[in-house]
Amino acid sequence: MCRKWIKKNKKQKVKVYSAEFRESSVKLAIGSDQPITQTAKDLGVNPNTLHTWINKYSQPKEPNKIVRTDEHLYEELKRLKKENARLTEERDLLKKAAAYFAREQR
């Protein structure tokens, strides 16, 4: 397929969409079962533009706040770290006891 790129002397008009339209488009694209490119075509928007909006509006509002969607994984990690610290203490204590009794037998 051959494509021709034609330079125009006139400035191309840039479409400006309201924030309300962008947000509703993102919600529609995310909630829809159809591909994002199809949703963009239905809305009359460039698919790349819609992808950009999705990336922008999907990010958390507060950049310092971490969103944890897998809270149970973080809880499990926390529990395992505590258990690991306890087991390390027990191991070190047993090493010291073994060394103490080994010295006593000599």
C-alpha positions in Angstrom: 0.0 0.0 0.0 1.4 3.3 -1.0 0.8 6.4 1.1 1.2 9.9 0.1 2.0 12.6 2.6 0.7 16.0 1.4 1.9 19.1 3.1 -0.7 21.7 3.5 0.1 25.4 3.6 -2.9 26.0 5.9 -2.6 25.2 9.5 -4.6 22.2 10.6 -7.3 22.8 13.1 -6.6 21.2 16.5 -9.7 19.8 18.1 -10.2 20.8 21.7 -12.2 18.4 23.9 -13.7 19.4 27.3 -12.4 17.6 30.4 -15.9 16.2 30.9 -15.9 14.6 27.4 -12.4 13.2 28.0 -13.3 11.6 31.3 -16.6 10.1 30.0 -14.7 8.8 27.0 -12.2 7.1 29.3 -14.9 5.6 31.4 -16.7 4.3 28.3 -13.5 2.9 26.8 -12.5 1.1 30.0 -16.0 -0.2 30.8 -16.8 -1.3 27.3 -16.2 -4.8 25.9 -15.1 -3.6 22.5 -11.5 -2.6 21.7 -10.4 0.8 22.5 -9.7 1.6 18.9 -13.4 0.8 18.1 -14.6 3.0 20.9 -12.4 5.8 19.7 -13.8 5.4 16.2 -17.3 5.5 17.5 -16.6 8.7 19.5 -14.8 10.3 16.5 -11.5 10.5 18.3 -8.0 9.4 17.3 -7.2 6.0 19.0 -3.9 7.4 20.2 -5.6 10.3 21.7 -8.0 8.0 23.6 -5.0 5.9 24.8 -3.3 9.1 26.1 -6.5 10.1 27.9 -6.8 6.6 29.5 -3.2 6.8 30.8 -3.8 10.3 32.1 -7.1 9.7 33.8 -6.3 6.2 35.1 -3.4 7.4 37.2 -4.1 8.3 40.9 -4.9 12.0 41.6 -2.3 12.2 44.4 1.1 11.2 43.1 2.5 10.5 46.6 -0.3 8.2 47.5 0.3 4.6 46.6 -2.8 2.7 45.5 -2.8 -0.9 46.8 -5.1 -3.1 44.8 -3.7 -6.3 46.2 -4.0 -5.6 49.9 -4.0 -9.3 50.8 -0.6 -9.7 49.1 0.9 -6.9 51.2 -0.6 -8.4 54.4 0.9 -11.8 53.5 4.3 -10.2 52.8 4.2 -8.4 56.2 3.3 -11.6 58.0 6.1 -13.5 56.2 8.6 -10.9 57.1 7.7 -11.1 60.8 7.9 -14.9 60.7 11.3 -14.7 58.9 12.6 -12.3 61.6 11.4 -14.6 64.4 12.9 -17.7 62.8 16.2 -15.9 62.3 16.3 -15.1 66.0 15.5 -18.7 66.9 18.3 -19.9 64.6 20.8 -17.5 66.0 19.9 -18.5 69.6 20.2 -22.2 68.7 23.7 -21.6 67.1 24.8 -19.9 70.3 23.4 -22.7 72.4 25.1 -25.3 70.3 28.4 -23.5 70.5 28.1 -23.2 74.3 27.4 -26.9 74.8 30.2 -27.8 72.3 32.7 -25.8 74.5 31.4 -27.4 77.6 32.0 -31.0 76.3 35.7 -30.3 75.7 
